[in-house]
Amino acid sequence: MKNSLPERRQERGWSQQRLADELGVSRQTVISIERGRFDPSLPLAFRLAGVFACRIDELFDPEEEGAQPS
Amino acid sequence: MGVEPRTDSRTRWGRIRFAGGRLPAMGVAIPIGLLLAVGVGAITLWTGVAQGEHALPVAGVFALVMSWGLVGLVWAIVVDRSSLRGAIDKPDESIESTWLDAAMAGAFRDTIMLTGLVLAILSITGFELDVLWALIGVIVVGFFSTFVRYLMAKKRG
């Protein structure tokens, strides 16, 4: 699922490891979410929204996934 | 001038999950694991697996081979994950957990299919397979399939 995680993380000047530590997950998890290869669980999505002080639907864009060519 | 308190008390091997975490996990795992390994050695003597003039050395080798695995097993049981340095707080929400779940599900399918195939071959050919080797085969296929599938999932990212 496409998301604005990389932009928001870079705005804060955080590394992927720093974000992973904030969320309590592995760095690989952050990498995979940013690349759109891993959809986080709902609790993790809420923690992401909490970290970036925004709503979940502002972070993730489900429409983009459906737009991919089959 | 006072000494600054340490901000991270976590250690490489962690502390035990009971008794208030006062003891290092390895300090508990090593003696208990070695004791269990000696017990395994004693069982080989008692059951006659190790017999003859070299019974004691054979039992010792059994105990030695089993010792590292038993120490590791006891450590995994007694350690408090949150006391491990570098351990992530939410492993179940990390992608590695998803990879492992998928790998184990795939390995289960592989094991069932392979067992069915071998069973069919044995039924047709009439060949008899020792149950010990059959069970070892099932374990090996399960572990190998899980390992390969996990690596593939990791490579895909």
Backbone of each chain as ProteinMPNN parsed JSONL, in Angstrom:
{"seq_chain_A": "MKNSLPERRQERGWSQQRLADELGVSRQTVISIERGRFDPSLPLAFRLAGVFACRIDELFDPEEEGAQPS", "coords_chain_A": {"N_chain_A": [[0.839, -1.189, 0.0], [0.588, 2.153, -0.933], [2.247, 4.892, 0.635], [2.934, 7.76, 2.783], [5.103, 7.605, 4.372], [8.037, 7.682, 4.04], [8.506, 10.395, 3.32], [7.434, 11.817, 5.52], [8.999, 10.807, 7.558], [11.531, 11.656, 6.791], [11.144, 14.379, 6.925], [11.27, 14.79, 9.625], [13.845, 14.176, 10.047], [14.581, 11.645, 10.749], [16.109, 8.417, 10.972], [15.558, 5.186, 9.41], [15.949, 3.261, 11.326], [15.573, 4.71, 13.663], [12.846, 5.31, 13.526], [11.867, 2.718, 13.576], [12.605, 1.979, 16.169], [11.013, 3.729, 17.617], [8.533, 2.658, 17.059], [8.731, 0.104, 17.96], [9.348, -2.059, 16.376], [11.099, -4.084, 13.871], [13.824, -2.793, 11.851], [13.69, -3.669, 9.238], [10.985, -4.011, 8.944], [10.034, -1.389, 8.819], [11.314, -0.586, 6.467], [10.052, -2.282, 4.601], [7.376, -1.478, 4.827], [7.563, 1.164, 3.933], [8.267, 0.72, 1.3], [5.952, -0.26, 0.391], [5.455, -2.945, 0.476], [4.594, -4.315, 2.626], [1.781, -4.496, 4.568], [0.914, -2.839, 7.451], [-0.202, -4.046, 10.703], [-3.358, -3.229, 12.29], [-3.014, -2.133, 14.954], [-0.319, -1.322, 14.71], [-0.477, 0.499, 12.632], [-1.986, 2.469, 13.882], [-0.12, 3.255, 15.793], [1.825, 4.312, 14.132], [0.409, 6.48, 13.069], [0.114, 7.886, 15.416], [2.757, 8.525, 16.047], [3.425, 10.249, 13.951], [1.559, 12.156, 14.327], [-0.95, 12.285, 12.934], [-3.825, 11.293, 10.912], [-4.684, 7.861, 10.166], [-5.558, 7.467, 7.526], [-4.35, 9.562, 6.308], [-1.801, 8.817, 6.138], [-1.693, 6.447, 4.682], [-2.527, 5.258, 1.385], [-4.97, 3.667, 0.026], [-6.146, 3.62, -2.488], [-4.218, 3.777, -4.419], [-3.065, 1.268, -4.623], [-5.03, -0.238, -5.876], [-4.891, 0.898, -8.328], [-2.809, -0.168, -9.653], [-1.506, -1.827, -12.537], [-2.949, -4.886, -13.723]], "CA_chain_A": [[0.0, 0.0, 0.0], [1.403, 3.372, -1.019], [2.13, 5.697, 1.861], [3.802, 8.942, 2.84], [6.043, 7.399, 5.484], [9.406, 8.18, 3.815], [8.526, 11.859, 3.344], [7.196, 12.276, 6.892], [10.17, 10.423, 8.363], [12.649, 12.538, 6.419], [10.842, 15.723, 7.452], [11.735, 14.816, 11.019], [15.26, 13.857, 10.066], [14.754, 10.356, 11.419], [16.537, 7.263, 10.18], [14.587, 4.08, 9.478], [16.155, 2.597, 12.612], [14.953, 5.54, 14.707], [11.396, 5.089, 13.444], [11.623, 1.342, 14.04], [12.707, 1.996, 17.636], [9.816, 4.418, 18.125], [7.371, 1.787, 16.875], [8.974, -1.191, 18.602], [9.443, -3.122, 15.368], [12.421, -4.164, 13.256], [14.094, -1.826, 10.77], [13.213, -4.273, 7.996], [9.541, -3.761, 8.881], [9.87, -0.011, 8.328], [11.729, -0.592, 5.052], [9.022, -2.951, 3.798], [6.171, -0.625, 4.803], [7.846, 2.317, 3.069], [8.271, 0.271, -0.105], [4.601, -0.713, 0.062], [5.431, -4.409, 0.356], [4.049, -4.897, 3.851], [0.715, -3.705, 5.184], [1.024, -3.005, 8.905], [-1.415, -4.405, 11.443], [-4.089, -2.029, 12.713], [-2.327, -1.46, 16.077], [0.911, -0.677, 14.238], [-0.902, 1.67, 11.855], [-2.36, 3.495, 14.859], [1.113, 3.787, 16.399], [2.443, 5.173, 13.104], [-0.346, 7.733, 13.038], [0.434, 8.592, 16.655], [4.135, 9.049, 15.946], [3.45, 11.378, 13.018], [0.476, 13.068, 14.723], [-1.904, 12.453, 11.834], [-4.773, 10.178, 10.834], [-4.168, 6.715, 9.393], [-5.832, 7.646, 6.092], [-3.428, 10.566, 5.761], [-0.513, 8.123, 5.955], [-1.799, 5.37, 3.677], [-3.404, 5.531, 0.258], [-5.392, 2.361, -0.527], [-6.559, 3.764, -3.897], [-3.044, 3.611, -5.274], [-2.834, -0.151, -4.842], [-5.99, -0.7, -6.859], [-4.574, 1.497, -9.62], [-1.708, -0.888, -10.291], [-1.958, -2.666, -13.651], [-3.016, -6.308, -13.36]], "C_chain_A": [[0.882, 1.249, 0.0], [1.185, 4.231, 0.233], [3.141, 6.839, 1.843], [4.828, 8.826, 3.96], [7.442, 7.964, 5.219], [9.491, 9.702, 3.926], [8.385, 12.382, 4.782], [8.398, 11.955, 7.791], [11.335, 11.373, 8.075], [12.426, 13.973, 6.88], [11.362, 15.876, 8.881], [13.238, 14.537, 11.134], [15.571, 12.543, 10.762], [15.306, 9.319, 10.44], [15.444, 6.198, 10.263], [14.712, 3.35, 10.818], [15.485, 3.37, 13.746], [13.441, 5.332, 14.717], [11.036, 3.693, 13.948], [11.657, 1.279, 15.564], [11.48, 2.661, 18.262], [8.6, 3.497, 18.099], [7.509, 0.439, 17.58], [8.998, -2.345, 17.625], [10.848, -3.124, 14.764], [12.58, -3.111, 12.157], [13.574, -2.359, 9.437], [11.712, -4.048, 7.816], [9.276, -2.361, 8.324], [10.217, 0.061, 6.839], [10.611, -1.155, 4.168], [7.734, -2.136, 3.73], [6.392, 0.538, 3.841], [7.822, 1.931, 1.593], [6.895, -0.214, -0.557], [4.477, -2.21, -0.069], [4.807, -5.079, 1.571], [2.991, -3.959, 4.415], [0.757, -3.913, 6.691], [-0.297, -3.445, 9.521], [-2.097, -3.109, 11.884], [-3.424, -1.353, 13.918], [-1.063, -0.726, 15.637], [0.577, 0.58, 13.424], [-1.306, 2.811, 12.795], [-1.113, 4.104, 15.514], [1.841, 4.709, 15.413], [1.749, 6.531, 13.058], [-0.043, 8.567, 14.282], [1.806, 9.239, 16.601], [4.176, 10.294, 15.059], [2.304, 12.376, 13.257], [-0.467, 13.359, 13.554], [-2.881, 11.28, 11.851], [-4.18, 9.065, 9.958], [-4.377, 6.944, 7.891], [-5.011, 8.769, 5.462], [-2.057, 9.937, 5.476], [-0.561, 7.153, 4.781], [-2.82, 5.725, 2.597], [-3.819, 4.208, -0.39], [-5.771, 2.434, -2.008], [-5.412, 3.425, -4.842], [-2.806, 2.15, -5.618], [-3.751, -0.693, -5.93], [-5.672, -0.193, -8.257], [-3.453, 0.764, -10.346], [-2.224, -1.766, -11.429], [-1.942, -4.146, -13.272], [-2.202, -7.152, -14.328]], "O_chain_A": [[1.794, 1.386, 0.816], [0.092, 4.282, 0.798], [4.058, 6.884, 1.023], [5.356, 9.83, 4.437], [7.989, 8.657, 6.076], [10.414, 10.24, 4.537], [9.123, 13.273, 5.203], [8.759, 12.74, 8.668], [12.027, 11.829, 8.985], [13.374, 14.696, 7.187], [11.828, 16.942, 9.283], [13.815, 14.657, 12.214], [16.663, 12.343, 11.292], [15.006, 9.344, 9.246], [14.526, 6.294, 11.078], [13.72, 2.88, 11.376], [14.908, 2.784, 14.663], [12.83, 5.196, 15.777], [10.042, 3.506, 14.649], [10.832, 0.604, 16.179], [10.976, 2.22, 19.295], [7.749, 3.542, 18.988], [6.525, -0.276, 17.771], [8.702, -3.482, 17.993], [11.679, -2.28, 15.098], [11.598, -2.608, 11.611], [13.078, -1.597, 8.608], [11.223, -3.91, 6.694], [8.409, -2.173, 7.471], [9.505, 0.687, 6.054], [10.272, -0.585, 3.132], [7.073, -2.106, 2.692], [5.52, 0.861, 3.033], [7.408, 2.719, 0.742], [6.691, -0.538, -1.727], [3.514, -2.707, -0.653], [4.524, -6.277, 1.547], [3.258, -2.792, 4.7], [0.648, -5.045, 7.161], [-1.366, -3.247, 8.945], [-1.496, -2.035, 11.856], [-3.275, -0.131, 13.923], [-0.769, 0.363, 16.131], [1.268, 1.594, 13.521], [-1.003, 3.975, 12.533], [-1.055, 5.309, 15.757], [2.395, 5.739, 15.796], [2.393, 7.579, 13.015], [0.046, 9.792, 14.214], [1.99, 10.368, 17.056], [4.867, 11.266, 15.366], [2.112, 13.315, 12.483], [-0.745, 14.514, 13.23], [-2.782, 10.388, 12.694], [-3.301, 9.303, 9.13], [-3.494, 6.656, 7.083], [-4.977, 8.913, 4.24], [-1.269, 10.455, 4.684], [0.382, 7.046, 3.997], [-3.824, 6.39, 2.852], [-3.11, 3.686, -1.251], [-5.725, 1.422, -2.708], [-5.615, 2.862, -5.918], [-2.404, 1.816, -6.733], [-3.342, -1.482, -6.781], [-6.116, -0.766, -9.251], [-3.178, 1.04, -11.514], [-3.279, -2.386, -11.295], [-1.032, -4.605, -12.582], [-2.141, -8.373, -14.181]]}, "seq_chain_B": "MGVEPRTDSRTRWGRIRFAGGRLPAMGVAIPIGLLLAVGVGAITLWTGVAQGEHALPVAGVFALVMSWGLVGLVWAIVVDRSSLRGAIDKPDESIESTWLDAAMAGAFRDTIMLTGLVLAILSITGFELDVLWALIGVIVVGFFSTFVRYLMAKKRG", "coords_chain_B": {"N_chain_B": [[30.979, 14.555, 42.41], [28.463, 12.649, 40.937], [28.047, 9.334, 39.58], [26.689, 8.868, 36.365], [23.51, 7.36, 35.865], [23.005, 4.178, 34.22], [21.38, 4.098, 31.134], [20.388, 1.984, 29.707], [19.749, -1.095, 30.758], [19.76, -3.503, 29.614], [21.043, -6.663, 28.539], [23.313, -8.724, 26.587], [22.591, -11.467, 26.704], [20.432, -11.384, 28.315], [18.115, -11.407, 31.194], [16.586, -13.473, 33.751], [13.067, -14.383, 33.618], [11.661, -14.584, 35.895], [11.633, -14.328, 39.536], [12.093, -11.657, 39.884], [13.901, -10.979, 37.955], [16.522, -11.041, 38.781], [18.72, -12.624, 38.274], [21.218, -13.393, 35.769], [20.218, -14.723, 32.614], [21.764, -16.692, 31.347], [23.268, -17.567, 33.455], [21.532, -19.163, 34.763], [20.646, -20.893, 32.804], [22.914, -22.346, 31.898], [23.922, -24.076, 34.107], [21.548, -25.628, 34.591], [21.005, -26.669, 32.036], [23.339, -28.195, 31.618], [23.063, -30.005, 33.661], [20.766, -31.36, 32.836], [21.823, -32.475, 30.524], [23.682, -34.243, 31.588], [21.857, -35.911, 32.747], [20.683, -36.993, 30.44], [22.856, -38.434, 29.487], [23.029, -40.291, 31.559], [20.653, -41.643, 31.163], [21.168, -42.94, 28.758], [22.987, -44.806, 29.622], [21.439, -46.233, 31.433], [19.361, -47.273, 29.861], [20.754, -48.886, 28.205], [21.672, -48.064, 25.776], [24.195, -46.988, 25.656], [26.669, -49.187, 26.12], [28.813, -51.912, 27.24], [32.464, -51.984, 27.318], [33.094, -49.379, 26.721], [31.074, -47.838, 27.651], [30.795, -45.653, 29.417], [32.37, -43.477, 28.263], [30.849, -43.246, 25.874], [28.349, -42.493, 26.852], [29.137, -40.077, 27.903], [29.789, -38.66, 25.574], [27.249, -38.507, 24.404], [26.018, -36.863, 26.328], [27.595, -34.584, 26.05], [27.101, -33.793, 23.397], [24.407, -33.223, 23.546], [24.391, -31.145, 25.317], [24.747, -28.376, 24.515], [22.441, -27.833, 23.088], [20.485, -28.282, 25.017], [21.151, -26.357, 26.916], [20.613, -24.082, 25.41], [17.87, -24.445, 25.014], [16.842, -24.28, 27.636], [17.629, -21.686, 28.19], [16.024, -20.281, 26.344], [13.576, -20.722, 27.495], [13.705, -19.541, 30.046], [14.507, -16.889, 29.711], [13.861, -13.37, 29.831], [12.463, -11.598, 27.356], [12.38, -8.843, 27.105], [14.611, -7.995, 28.378], [16.711, -8.329, 26.754], [19.387, -7.042, 24.905], [18.925, -5.077, 22.057], [16.706, -6.471, 21.247], [13.538, -6.39, 19.687], [10.514, -4.625, 20.595], [7.959, -5.373, 19.739], [7.74, -8.059, 18.332], [5.83, -9.634, 17.079], [4.476, -7.942, 15.424], [6.202, -7.28, 13.516], [7.727, -7.581, 10.277], [9.216, -9.876, 9.992], [7.926, -11.769, 11.485], [5.678, -12.223, 9.949], [6.883, -13.317, 7.695], [7.897, -15.697, 8.816], [5.541, -16.984, 9.644], [4.302, -17.422, 7.159], [6.257, -19.01, 5.968], [6.239, -21.267, 7.618], [3.639, -22.181, 7.253], [3.739, -22.845, 4.554], [5.725, -24.795, 4.66], [4.417, -26.735, 6.104], [2.49, -27.571, 4.262], [4.236, -28.575, 2.299], [5.401, -30.697, 3.7], [3.204, -32.361, 4.19], [2.465, -32.982, 1.553], [4.79, -34.262, 0.576], [5.014, -36.365, 2.376], [2.691, -37.758, 1.736], [3.277, -38.458, -0.893], [5.55, -40.096, -0.594], [4.41, -42.082, 0.924], [2.591, -43.14, -0.919], [4.38, -44.157, -2.813], [5.686, -46.081, -1.263], [3.543, -47.771, -0.745], [2.964, -48.771, -3.25], [5.367, -49.964, -4.093], [5.919, -51.679, -2.019], [7.98, -51.488, -0.34], [9.595, -51.298, 2.803], [9.897, -48.916, 5.368], [11.958, -47.819, 7.965], [10.581, -46.686, 10.997], [11.885, -44.785, 12.55], [13.672, -43.5, 10.781], [11.818, -42.509, 9.029], [10.44, -40.602, 10.587], [12.546, -38.896, 11.19], [13.037, -37.976, 8.636], [10.668, -36.523, 8.128], [10.917, -34.438, 9.983], [13.285, -33.226, 9.059], [12.545, -32.412, 6.458], [10.524, -30.579, 7.117], [11.938, -28.597, 8.605], [13.875, -27.812, 6.694], [12.318, -26.896, 4.558], [10.963, -24.772, 5.794], [13.14, -23.107, 6.375], [14.197, -22.504, 3.798], [11.966, -21.289, 2.573], [11.61, -19.093, 4.25], [13.974, -17.66, 3.787], [13.562, -17.043, 1.096], [11.312, -15.387, 1.256], [12.407, -13.311, 2.698], [14.289, -12.36, 0.912], [12.641, -11.412, -1.087], [11.636, -9.318, 0.268]], "CA_chain_B": [[30.22, 14.337, 41.179], [27.944, 11.278, 40.917], [28.133, 8.594, 38.321], [25.405, 8.882, 35.663], [22.913, 6.033, 35.799], [22.946, 3.59, 32.88], [20.041, 4.239, 30.576], [19.946, 0.704, 29.169], [20.267, -2.172, 31.603], [19.605, -4.771, 28.9], [22.306, -7.334, 28.272], [23.315, -9.545, 25.376], [21.879, -12.731, 26.919], [19.228, -11.108, 29.088], [17.942, -11.853, 32.566], [15.482, -14.433, 33.857], [11.756, -13.742, 33.619], [11.05, -14.726, 37.22], [12.472, -13.901, 40.667], [12.402, -10.241, 39.724], [14.966, -10.786, 36.954], [17.78, -10.732, 39.482], [19.836, -13.439, 37.781], [21.395, -13.45, 34.304], [19.578, -15.93, 32.071], [22.767, -17.723, 31.078], [23.693, -18.086, 34.754], [20.564, -20.199, 35.135], [20.526, -21.862, 31.702], [24.088, -23.228, 31.773], [23.912, -25.203, 35.054], [20.389, -26.512, 34.393], [21.217, -27.37, 30.773], [24.38, -29.211, 31.812], [22.48, -31.046, 34.527], [19.887, -32.157, 31.979], [22.687, -33.241, 29.614], [24.191, -35.373, 32.383], [20.699, -36.814, 32.864], [20.558, -37.718, 29.161], [23.949, -39.409, 29.502], [22.66, -41.35, 32.503], [19.58, -42.433, 30.545], [21.775, -43.829, 27.758], [23.577, -45.919, 30.378], [20.359, -46.987, 32.077], [18.586, -47.993, 28.844], [21.622, -49.808, 27.483], [22.119, -47.49, 24.499], [25.648, -47.016, 25.837], [26.989, -50.384, 26.888], [30.131, -52.482, 26.984], [33.582, -51.385, 28.048], [33.155, -47.937, 26.438], [29.756, -47.273, 27.968], [30.895, -44.333, 30.067], [32.708, -42.453, 27.261], [29.729, -43.065, 24.941], [27.352, -41.684, 27.573], [29.715, -38.727, 27.997], [29.63, -38.013, 24.265], [25.815, -38.189, 24.313], [25.773, -35.704, 27.197], [28.294, -33.427, 25.471], [26.402, -33.379, 22.175], [23.105, -32.674, 23.92], [24.503, -30.055, 26.293], [24.536, -27.026, 23.963], [21.029, -27.715, 22.735], [19.694, -28.177, 26.243], [21.424, -25.025, 27.494], [19.853, -23.144, 24.579], [16.438, -24.646, 25.279], [16.548, -23.721, 28.962], [17.762, -20.223, 28.058], [14.838, -19.762, 25.646], [12.425, -20.808, 28.405], [13.812, -18.682, 31.232], [14.905, -15.497, 29.446], [12.871, -12.318, 29.66], [12.841, -10.974, 26.072], [12.544, -7.387, 27.219], [15.917, -7.691, 28.97], [17.743, -8.604, 25.74], [19.838, -5.869, 24.166], [18.672, -5.157, 20.618], [15.455, -7.167, 20.936], [12.471, -5.435, 19.392], [9.424, -4.734, 21.571], [6.755, -5.984, 19.156], [8.165, -8.963, 17.254], [4.678, -10.195, 16.369], [3.984, -6.975, 14.443], [7.271, -7.043, 12.559], [7.56, -8.348, 9.038], [9.858, -11.183, 10.155], [6.896, -12.672, 11.996], [4.852, -12.582, 8.784], [7.683, -14.246, 6.875], [7.979, -16.991, 9.489], [4.21, -17.612, 9.577], [4.094, -17.896, 5.787], [7.207, -20.104, 5.719], [5.797, -22.462, 8.344], [2.427, -22.678, 6.593], [4.2, -23.484, 3.321], [6.467, -26.005, 5.036], [3.42, -27.737, 6.501], [1.94, -28.115, 3.004], [5.295, -29.38, 1.678], [5.577, -31.936, 4.471], [2.03, -33.216, 3.94], [2.531, -33.475, 0.167], [5.91, -35.194, 0.445], [4.668, -37.57, 3.131], [1.703, -38.47, 0.923], [3.964, -39.007, -2.067], [6.398, -41.21, -0.143], [3.481, -43.138, 1.345], [2.074, -43.758, -2.142], [5.477, -44.946, -3.401], [5.908, -47.257, -0.406], [2.405, -48.676, -0.914], [3.051, -49.425, -4.567], [6.572, -50.796, -4.207], [5.977, -52.661, -0.936], [9.21, -51.25, 0.412], [9.315, -50.915, 4.187], [10.792, -47.87, 5.859], [12.047, -47.8, 9.418], [9.802, -45.55, 11.515], [12.819, -43.765, 13.04], [14.142, -42.741, 9.623], [10.664, -41.787, 8.476], [10.188, -39.424, 11.422], [13.676, -37.973, 10.971], [12.786, -37.367, 7.324], [9.596, -35.527, 8.266], [11.492, -33.285, 10.697], [14.262, -32.567, 8.176], [11.796, -31.729, 5.39], [9.845, -29.434, 7.728], [12.921, -27.548, 8.917], [14.508, -27.338, 5.465], [11.331, -26.123, 3.801], [10.755, -23.507, 6.519], [14.359, -22.317, 6.203], [14.282, -22.007, 2.414], [10.851, -20.378, 2.326], [11.876, -17.859, 4.995], [15.005, -16.919, 3.048], [12.957, -16.519, -0.134], [10.449, -14.261, 1.633], [13.3, -12.217, 3.104], [14.906, -11.812, -0.298], [11.602, -10.622, -1.773], [11.446, -8.102, 1.077]], "C_chain_B": [[29.769, 12.857, 41.104], [28.109, 10.636, 39.553], [26.757, 8.582, 37.668], [24.827, 7.473, 35.602], [22.901, 5.507, 34.369], [21.521, 3.658, 32.362], [19.508, 2.907, 30.043], [20.585, -0.426, 29.972], [20.18, -3.518, 30.902], [20.971, -5.355, 28.562], [22.172, -8.237, 27.05], [22.473, -10.813, 25.541], [20.658, -12.567, 27.831], [19.227, -11.635, 30.504], [16.726, -12.761, 32.639], [14.156, -13.695, 34.017], [11.056, -13.862, 34.961], [12.051, -14.267, 38.28], [12.941, -12.46, 40.495], [13.526, -9.969, 38.746], [16.318, -10.508, 37.584], [18.977, -11.464, 38.878], [19.974, -13.339, 36.265], [20.865, -14.776, 33.78], [20.577, -17.05, 31.83], [23.274, -18.349, 32.384], [22.758, -19.172, 35.253], [20.563, -21.306, 34.081], [21.702, -22.838, 31.658], [24.069, -24.362, 32.81], [22.746, -26.163, 34.845], [20.547, -27.32, 33.114], [22.247, -28.477, 30.906], [23.87, -30.359, 32.67], [21.567, -31.969, 33.71], [20.706, -33.025, 31.025], [23.286, -34.443, 30.341], [23.08, -36.404, 32.561], [20.506, -37.634, 31.601], [21.643, -38.793, 29.077], [23.607, -40.591, 30.405], [21.578, -42.257, 31.915], [20.149, -43.398, 29.507], [22.445, -45.032, 28.436], [22.49, -46.854, 30.895], [19.59, -47.847, 31.067], [19.441, -48.954, 28.024], [22.033, -49.314, 26.118], [23.649, -47.425, 24.508], [25.972, -48.224, 26.704], [28.374, -50.912, 26.508], [31.215, -51.733, 27.723], [33.699, -49.875, 27.815], [31.846, -47.228, 26.789], [29.862, -45.847, 28.518], [31.315, -43.23, 29.081], [31.568, -42.181, 26.28], [28.645, -42.198, 25.59], [27.834, -40.237, 27.699], [29.561, -37.957, 26.701], [28.172, -37.612, 24.049], [25.519, -36.898, 25.088], [26.384, -34.442, 26.595], [27.543, -32.876, 24.26], [25.076, -32.699, 22.52], [23.215, -31.384, 24.726], [24.191, -28.679, 25.701], [23.074, -26.795, 23.618], [20.161, -27.536, 23.967], [19.913, -26.84, 26.947], [20.617, -23.969, 26.725], [18.358, -23.221, 24.849], [16.043, -24.017, 26.62], [16.623, -22.197, 28.901], [16.506, -19.624, 27.418], [13.613, -19.761, 26.561], [12.512, -19.751, 29.511], [14.047, -17.202, 30.923], [13.692, -14.559, 29.307], [13.274, -11.52, 28.422], [13.129, -9.484, 26.212], [13.897, -7.008, 27.819], [17.061, -7.946, 27.99], [18.104, -7.322, 24.999], [19.571, -6.066, 22.674], [17.383, -5.871, 20.254], [14.358, -6.134, 20.695], [11.286, -5.701, 20.319], [8.224, -5.505, 21.026], [7.138, -6.926, 18.021], [6.999, -9.506, 16.441], [4.118, -9.225, 15.327], [5.048, -6.653, 13.399], [7.115, -7.976, 11.364], [8.182, -9.744, 9.147], [8.862, -12.23, 10.649], [5.993, -13.15, 10.857], [5.593, -13.575, 7.892], [7.683, -15.64, 7.496], [6.638, -17.726, 9.428], [3.973, -18.21, 8.192], [5.001, -19.086, 5.487], [6.738, -21.386, 6.393], [4.533, -23.057, 7.73], [2.806, -23.421, 5.309], [4.913, -24.79, 3.614], [5.51, -27.118, 5.454], [2.821, -28.395, 5.257], [2.967, -29.022, 2.328], [5.418, -30.733, 2.357], [4.426, -32.905, 4.206], [2.122, -33.827, 2.543], [3.622, -34.534, 0.01], [5.629, -36.5, 1.188], [3.676, -38.425, 2.345], [2.344, -39.156, -0.268], [4.801, -40.231, -1.681], [5.524, -42.395, 0.269], [2.935, -43.889, 0.137], [3.137, -44.656, -2.768], [5.707, -46.227, -2.596], [4.783, -48.272, -0.572], [2.522, -49.468, -2.201], [4.222, -50.403, -4.618], [6.652, -51.885, -3.131], [7.229, -52.527, -0.083], [8.862, -50.786, 1.827], [10.376, -49.954, 4.69], [10.77, -47.881, 7.384], [11.383, -46.53, 9.953], [10.719, -44.419, 12.006], [13.297, -42.876, 11.899], [13.007, -41.922, 8.999], [10.407, -40.502, 9.267], [11.313, -38.388, 11.279], [13.485, -37.232, 9.646], [11.737, -36.267, 7.399], [10.131, -34.254, 8.927], [12.426, -32.496, 9.767], [13.547, -31.789, 7.068], [11.123, -30.474, 5.935], [10.798, -28.283, 7.983], [13.494, -26.941, 7.64], [13.55, -26.444, 4.669], [11.085, -24.774, 4.465], [11.934, -22.568, 6.274], [14.42, -21.679, 4.811], [13.185, -20.985, 2.126], [11.056, -19.034, 3.035], [12.906, -17.0, 4.247], [14.448, -16.292, 1.776], [12.094, -15.295, 0.173], [11.303, -13.048, 2.01], [13.919, -11.543, 1.884], [13.911, -10.949, -1.079], [11.355, -9.306, -1.047], [10.022, -7.939, 1.473]], "O_chain_B": [[30.589, 11.943, 41.195], [28.284, 11.302, 38.533], [25.76, 8.316, 38.339], [25.543, 6.51, 35.327], [22.799, 6.281, 33.417], [20.574, 3.316, 33.069], [18.294, 2.728, 29.941], [21.787, -0.679, 29.881], [20.481, -4.554, 31.495], [21.932, -4.622, 28.329], [21.074, -8.479, 26.549], [21.73, -11.191, 24.635], [19.937, -13.533, 28.079], [20.202, -12.23, 30.964], [15.928, -12.817, 31.703], [14.11, -12.555, 34.479], [9.974, -13.306, 35.15], [13.171, -13.868, 37.961], [14.043, -12.095, 40.907], [14.054, -8.858, 38.701], [17.159, -9.825, 36.999], [20.109, -10.987, 38.958], [18.977, -13.214, 35.554], [21.036, -15.82, 34.41], [20.28, -18.219, 32.076], [23.66, -19.518, 32.41], [23.145, -20.005, 36.072], [20.491, -22.492, 34.406], [21.508, -24.027, 31.407], [24.19, -25.524, 32.421], [22.927, -27.378, 34.912], [20.262, -28.518, 33.096], [22.062, -29.572, 30.374], [24.197, -31.524, 32.442], [21.59, -33.189, 33.87], [20.339, -34.166, 30.745], [23.386, -35.531, 29.775], [23.324, -37.61, 32.53], [20.203, -38.825, 31.669], [21.383, -39.918, 28.65], [23.864, -41.744, 30.06], [21.578, -43.469, 32.132], [19.683, -44.531, 29.383], [22.464, -46.135, 27.888], [22.595, -48.077, 30.811], [19.214, -48.982, 31.358], [18.915, -49.743, 27.239], [22.673, -50.046, 25.364], [24.309, -47.756, 23.522], [25.599, -48.278, 27.875], [29.013, -50.418, 25.579], [30.94, -50.95, 28.633], [34.325, -49.17, 28.607], [31.559, -46.147, 26.275], [29.107, -44.958, 28.125], [30.697, -42.166, 29.053], [31.337, -41.035, 25.894], [28.098, -41.291, 24.961], [27.043, -39.297, 27.613], [29.248, -36.767, 26.704], [27.889, -36.514, 23.569], [24.872, -35.98, 24.584], [25.778, -33.371, 26.622], [27.37, -31.666, 24.112], [24.675, -31.731, 21.875], [22.255, -30.619, 24.815], [23.457, -27.897, 26.306], [22.535, -25.708, 23.827], [19.22, -26.741, 23.969], [18.98, -26.261, 27.504], [20.016, -23.076, 27.323], [17.668, -22.203, 24.907], [15.037, -23.315, 26.717], [15.791, -21.503, 29.484], [15.988, -18.605, 27.874], [12.727, -18.918, 26.427], [11.505, -19.139, 29.868], [13.812, -16.349, 31.779], [12.658, -14.921, 28.745], [14.302, -10.843, 28.427], [14.0, -8.936, 25.536], [14.291, -5.842, 27.779], [18.232, -7.802, 28.342], [17.225, -6.603, 24.523], [19.943, -7.088, 22.097], [16.995, -5.886, 19.086], [14.262, -5.135, 21.407], [11.069, -6.825, 20.771], [7.549, -6.211, 21.775], [6.884, -6.616, 16.857], [7.149, -9.806, 15.256], [3.368, -9.636, 14.442], [4.816, -5.843, 12.501], [6.459, -9.015, 11.441], [7.738, -10.681, 8.482], [8.936, -13.404, 10.289], [5.596, -14.314, 10.804], [5.013, -14.543, 7.401], [7.495, -16.639, 6.801], [6.595, -18.934, 9.192], [3.508, -19.342, 8.059], [4.585, -20.047, 4.84], [6.828, -22.467, 5.811], [4.368, -24.276, 7.687], [2.265, -24.487, 5.015], [4.73, -25.778, 2.903], [5.759, -28.295, 5.193], [2.664, -29.615, 5.202], [2.626, -30.101, 1.842], [5.523, -31.771, 1.704], [4.635, -34.104, 4.023], [1.892, -35.022, 2.359], [3.403, -35.574, -0.613], [5.952, -37.588, 0.711], [3.798, -39.649, 2.289], [2.002, -40.288, -0.61], [4.763, -41.262, -2.353], [5.852, -43.551, 0.001], [2.825, -45.115, 0.155], [2.845, -45.771, -3.2], [5.896, -47.306, -3.158], [5.02, -49.48, -0.545], [2.226, -50.662, -2.25], [4.092, -51.521, -5.117], [7.354, -52.883, -3.297], [7.497, -53.357, 0.786], [7.949, -49.982, 2.02], [11.574, -50.141, 4.475], [9.711, -47.943, 8.007], [11.598, -45.438, 9.426], [10.375, -43.242, 11.893], [13.327, -41.652, 12.026], [13.209, -40.809, 8.514], [10.183, -39.442, 8.683], [11.071, -37.181, 11.25], [13.735, -36.031, 9.545], [11.9, -35.203, 6.8], [9.838, -33.141, 8.49], [12.365, -31.268, 9.7], [13.901, -30.647, 6.777], [11.147, -29.425, 5.291], [10.516, -27.138, 7.63], [13.591, -25.721, 7.511], [13.931, -25.382, 4.177], [11.005, -23.751, 3.786], [11.749, -21.382, 6.0], [14.662, -20.48, 4.67], [13.437, -19.946, 1.514], [10.721, -17.978, 2.497], [12.737, -15.79, 4.096], [14.801, -15.169, 1.414], [12.134, -14.297, -0.547], [10.966, -11.91, 1.683], [14.055, -10.321, 1.831], [14.266, -9.916, -1.648], [10.929, -8.318, -1.644], [9.677, -6.974, 2.155]]}, "name": "protein", "num_of_chains": 2, "seq": "MKNSLPERRQERGWSQQRLADELGVSRQTVISIERGRFDPSLPLAFRLAGVFACRIDELFDPEEEGAQPSMGVEPRTDSRTRWGRIRFAGGRLPAMGVAIPIGLLLAVGVGAITLWTGVAQGEHALPVAGVFALVMSWGLVGLVWAIVVDRSSLRGAIDKPDESIESTWLDAAMAGAFRDTIMLTGLVLAILSITGFELDVLWALIGVIVVGFFSTFVRYLMAKKRG"}
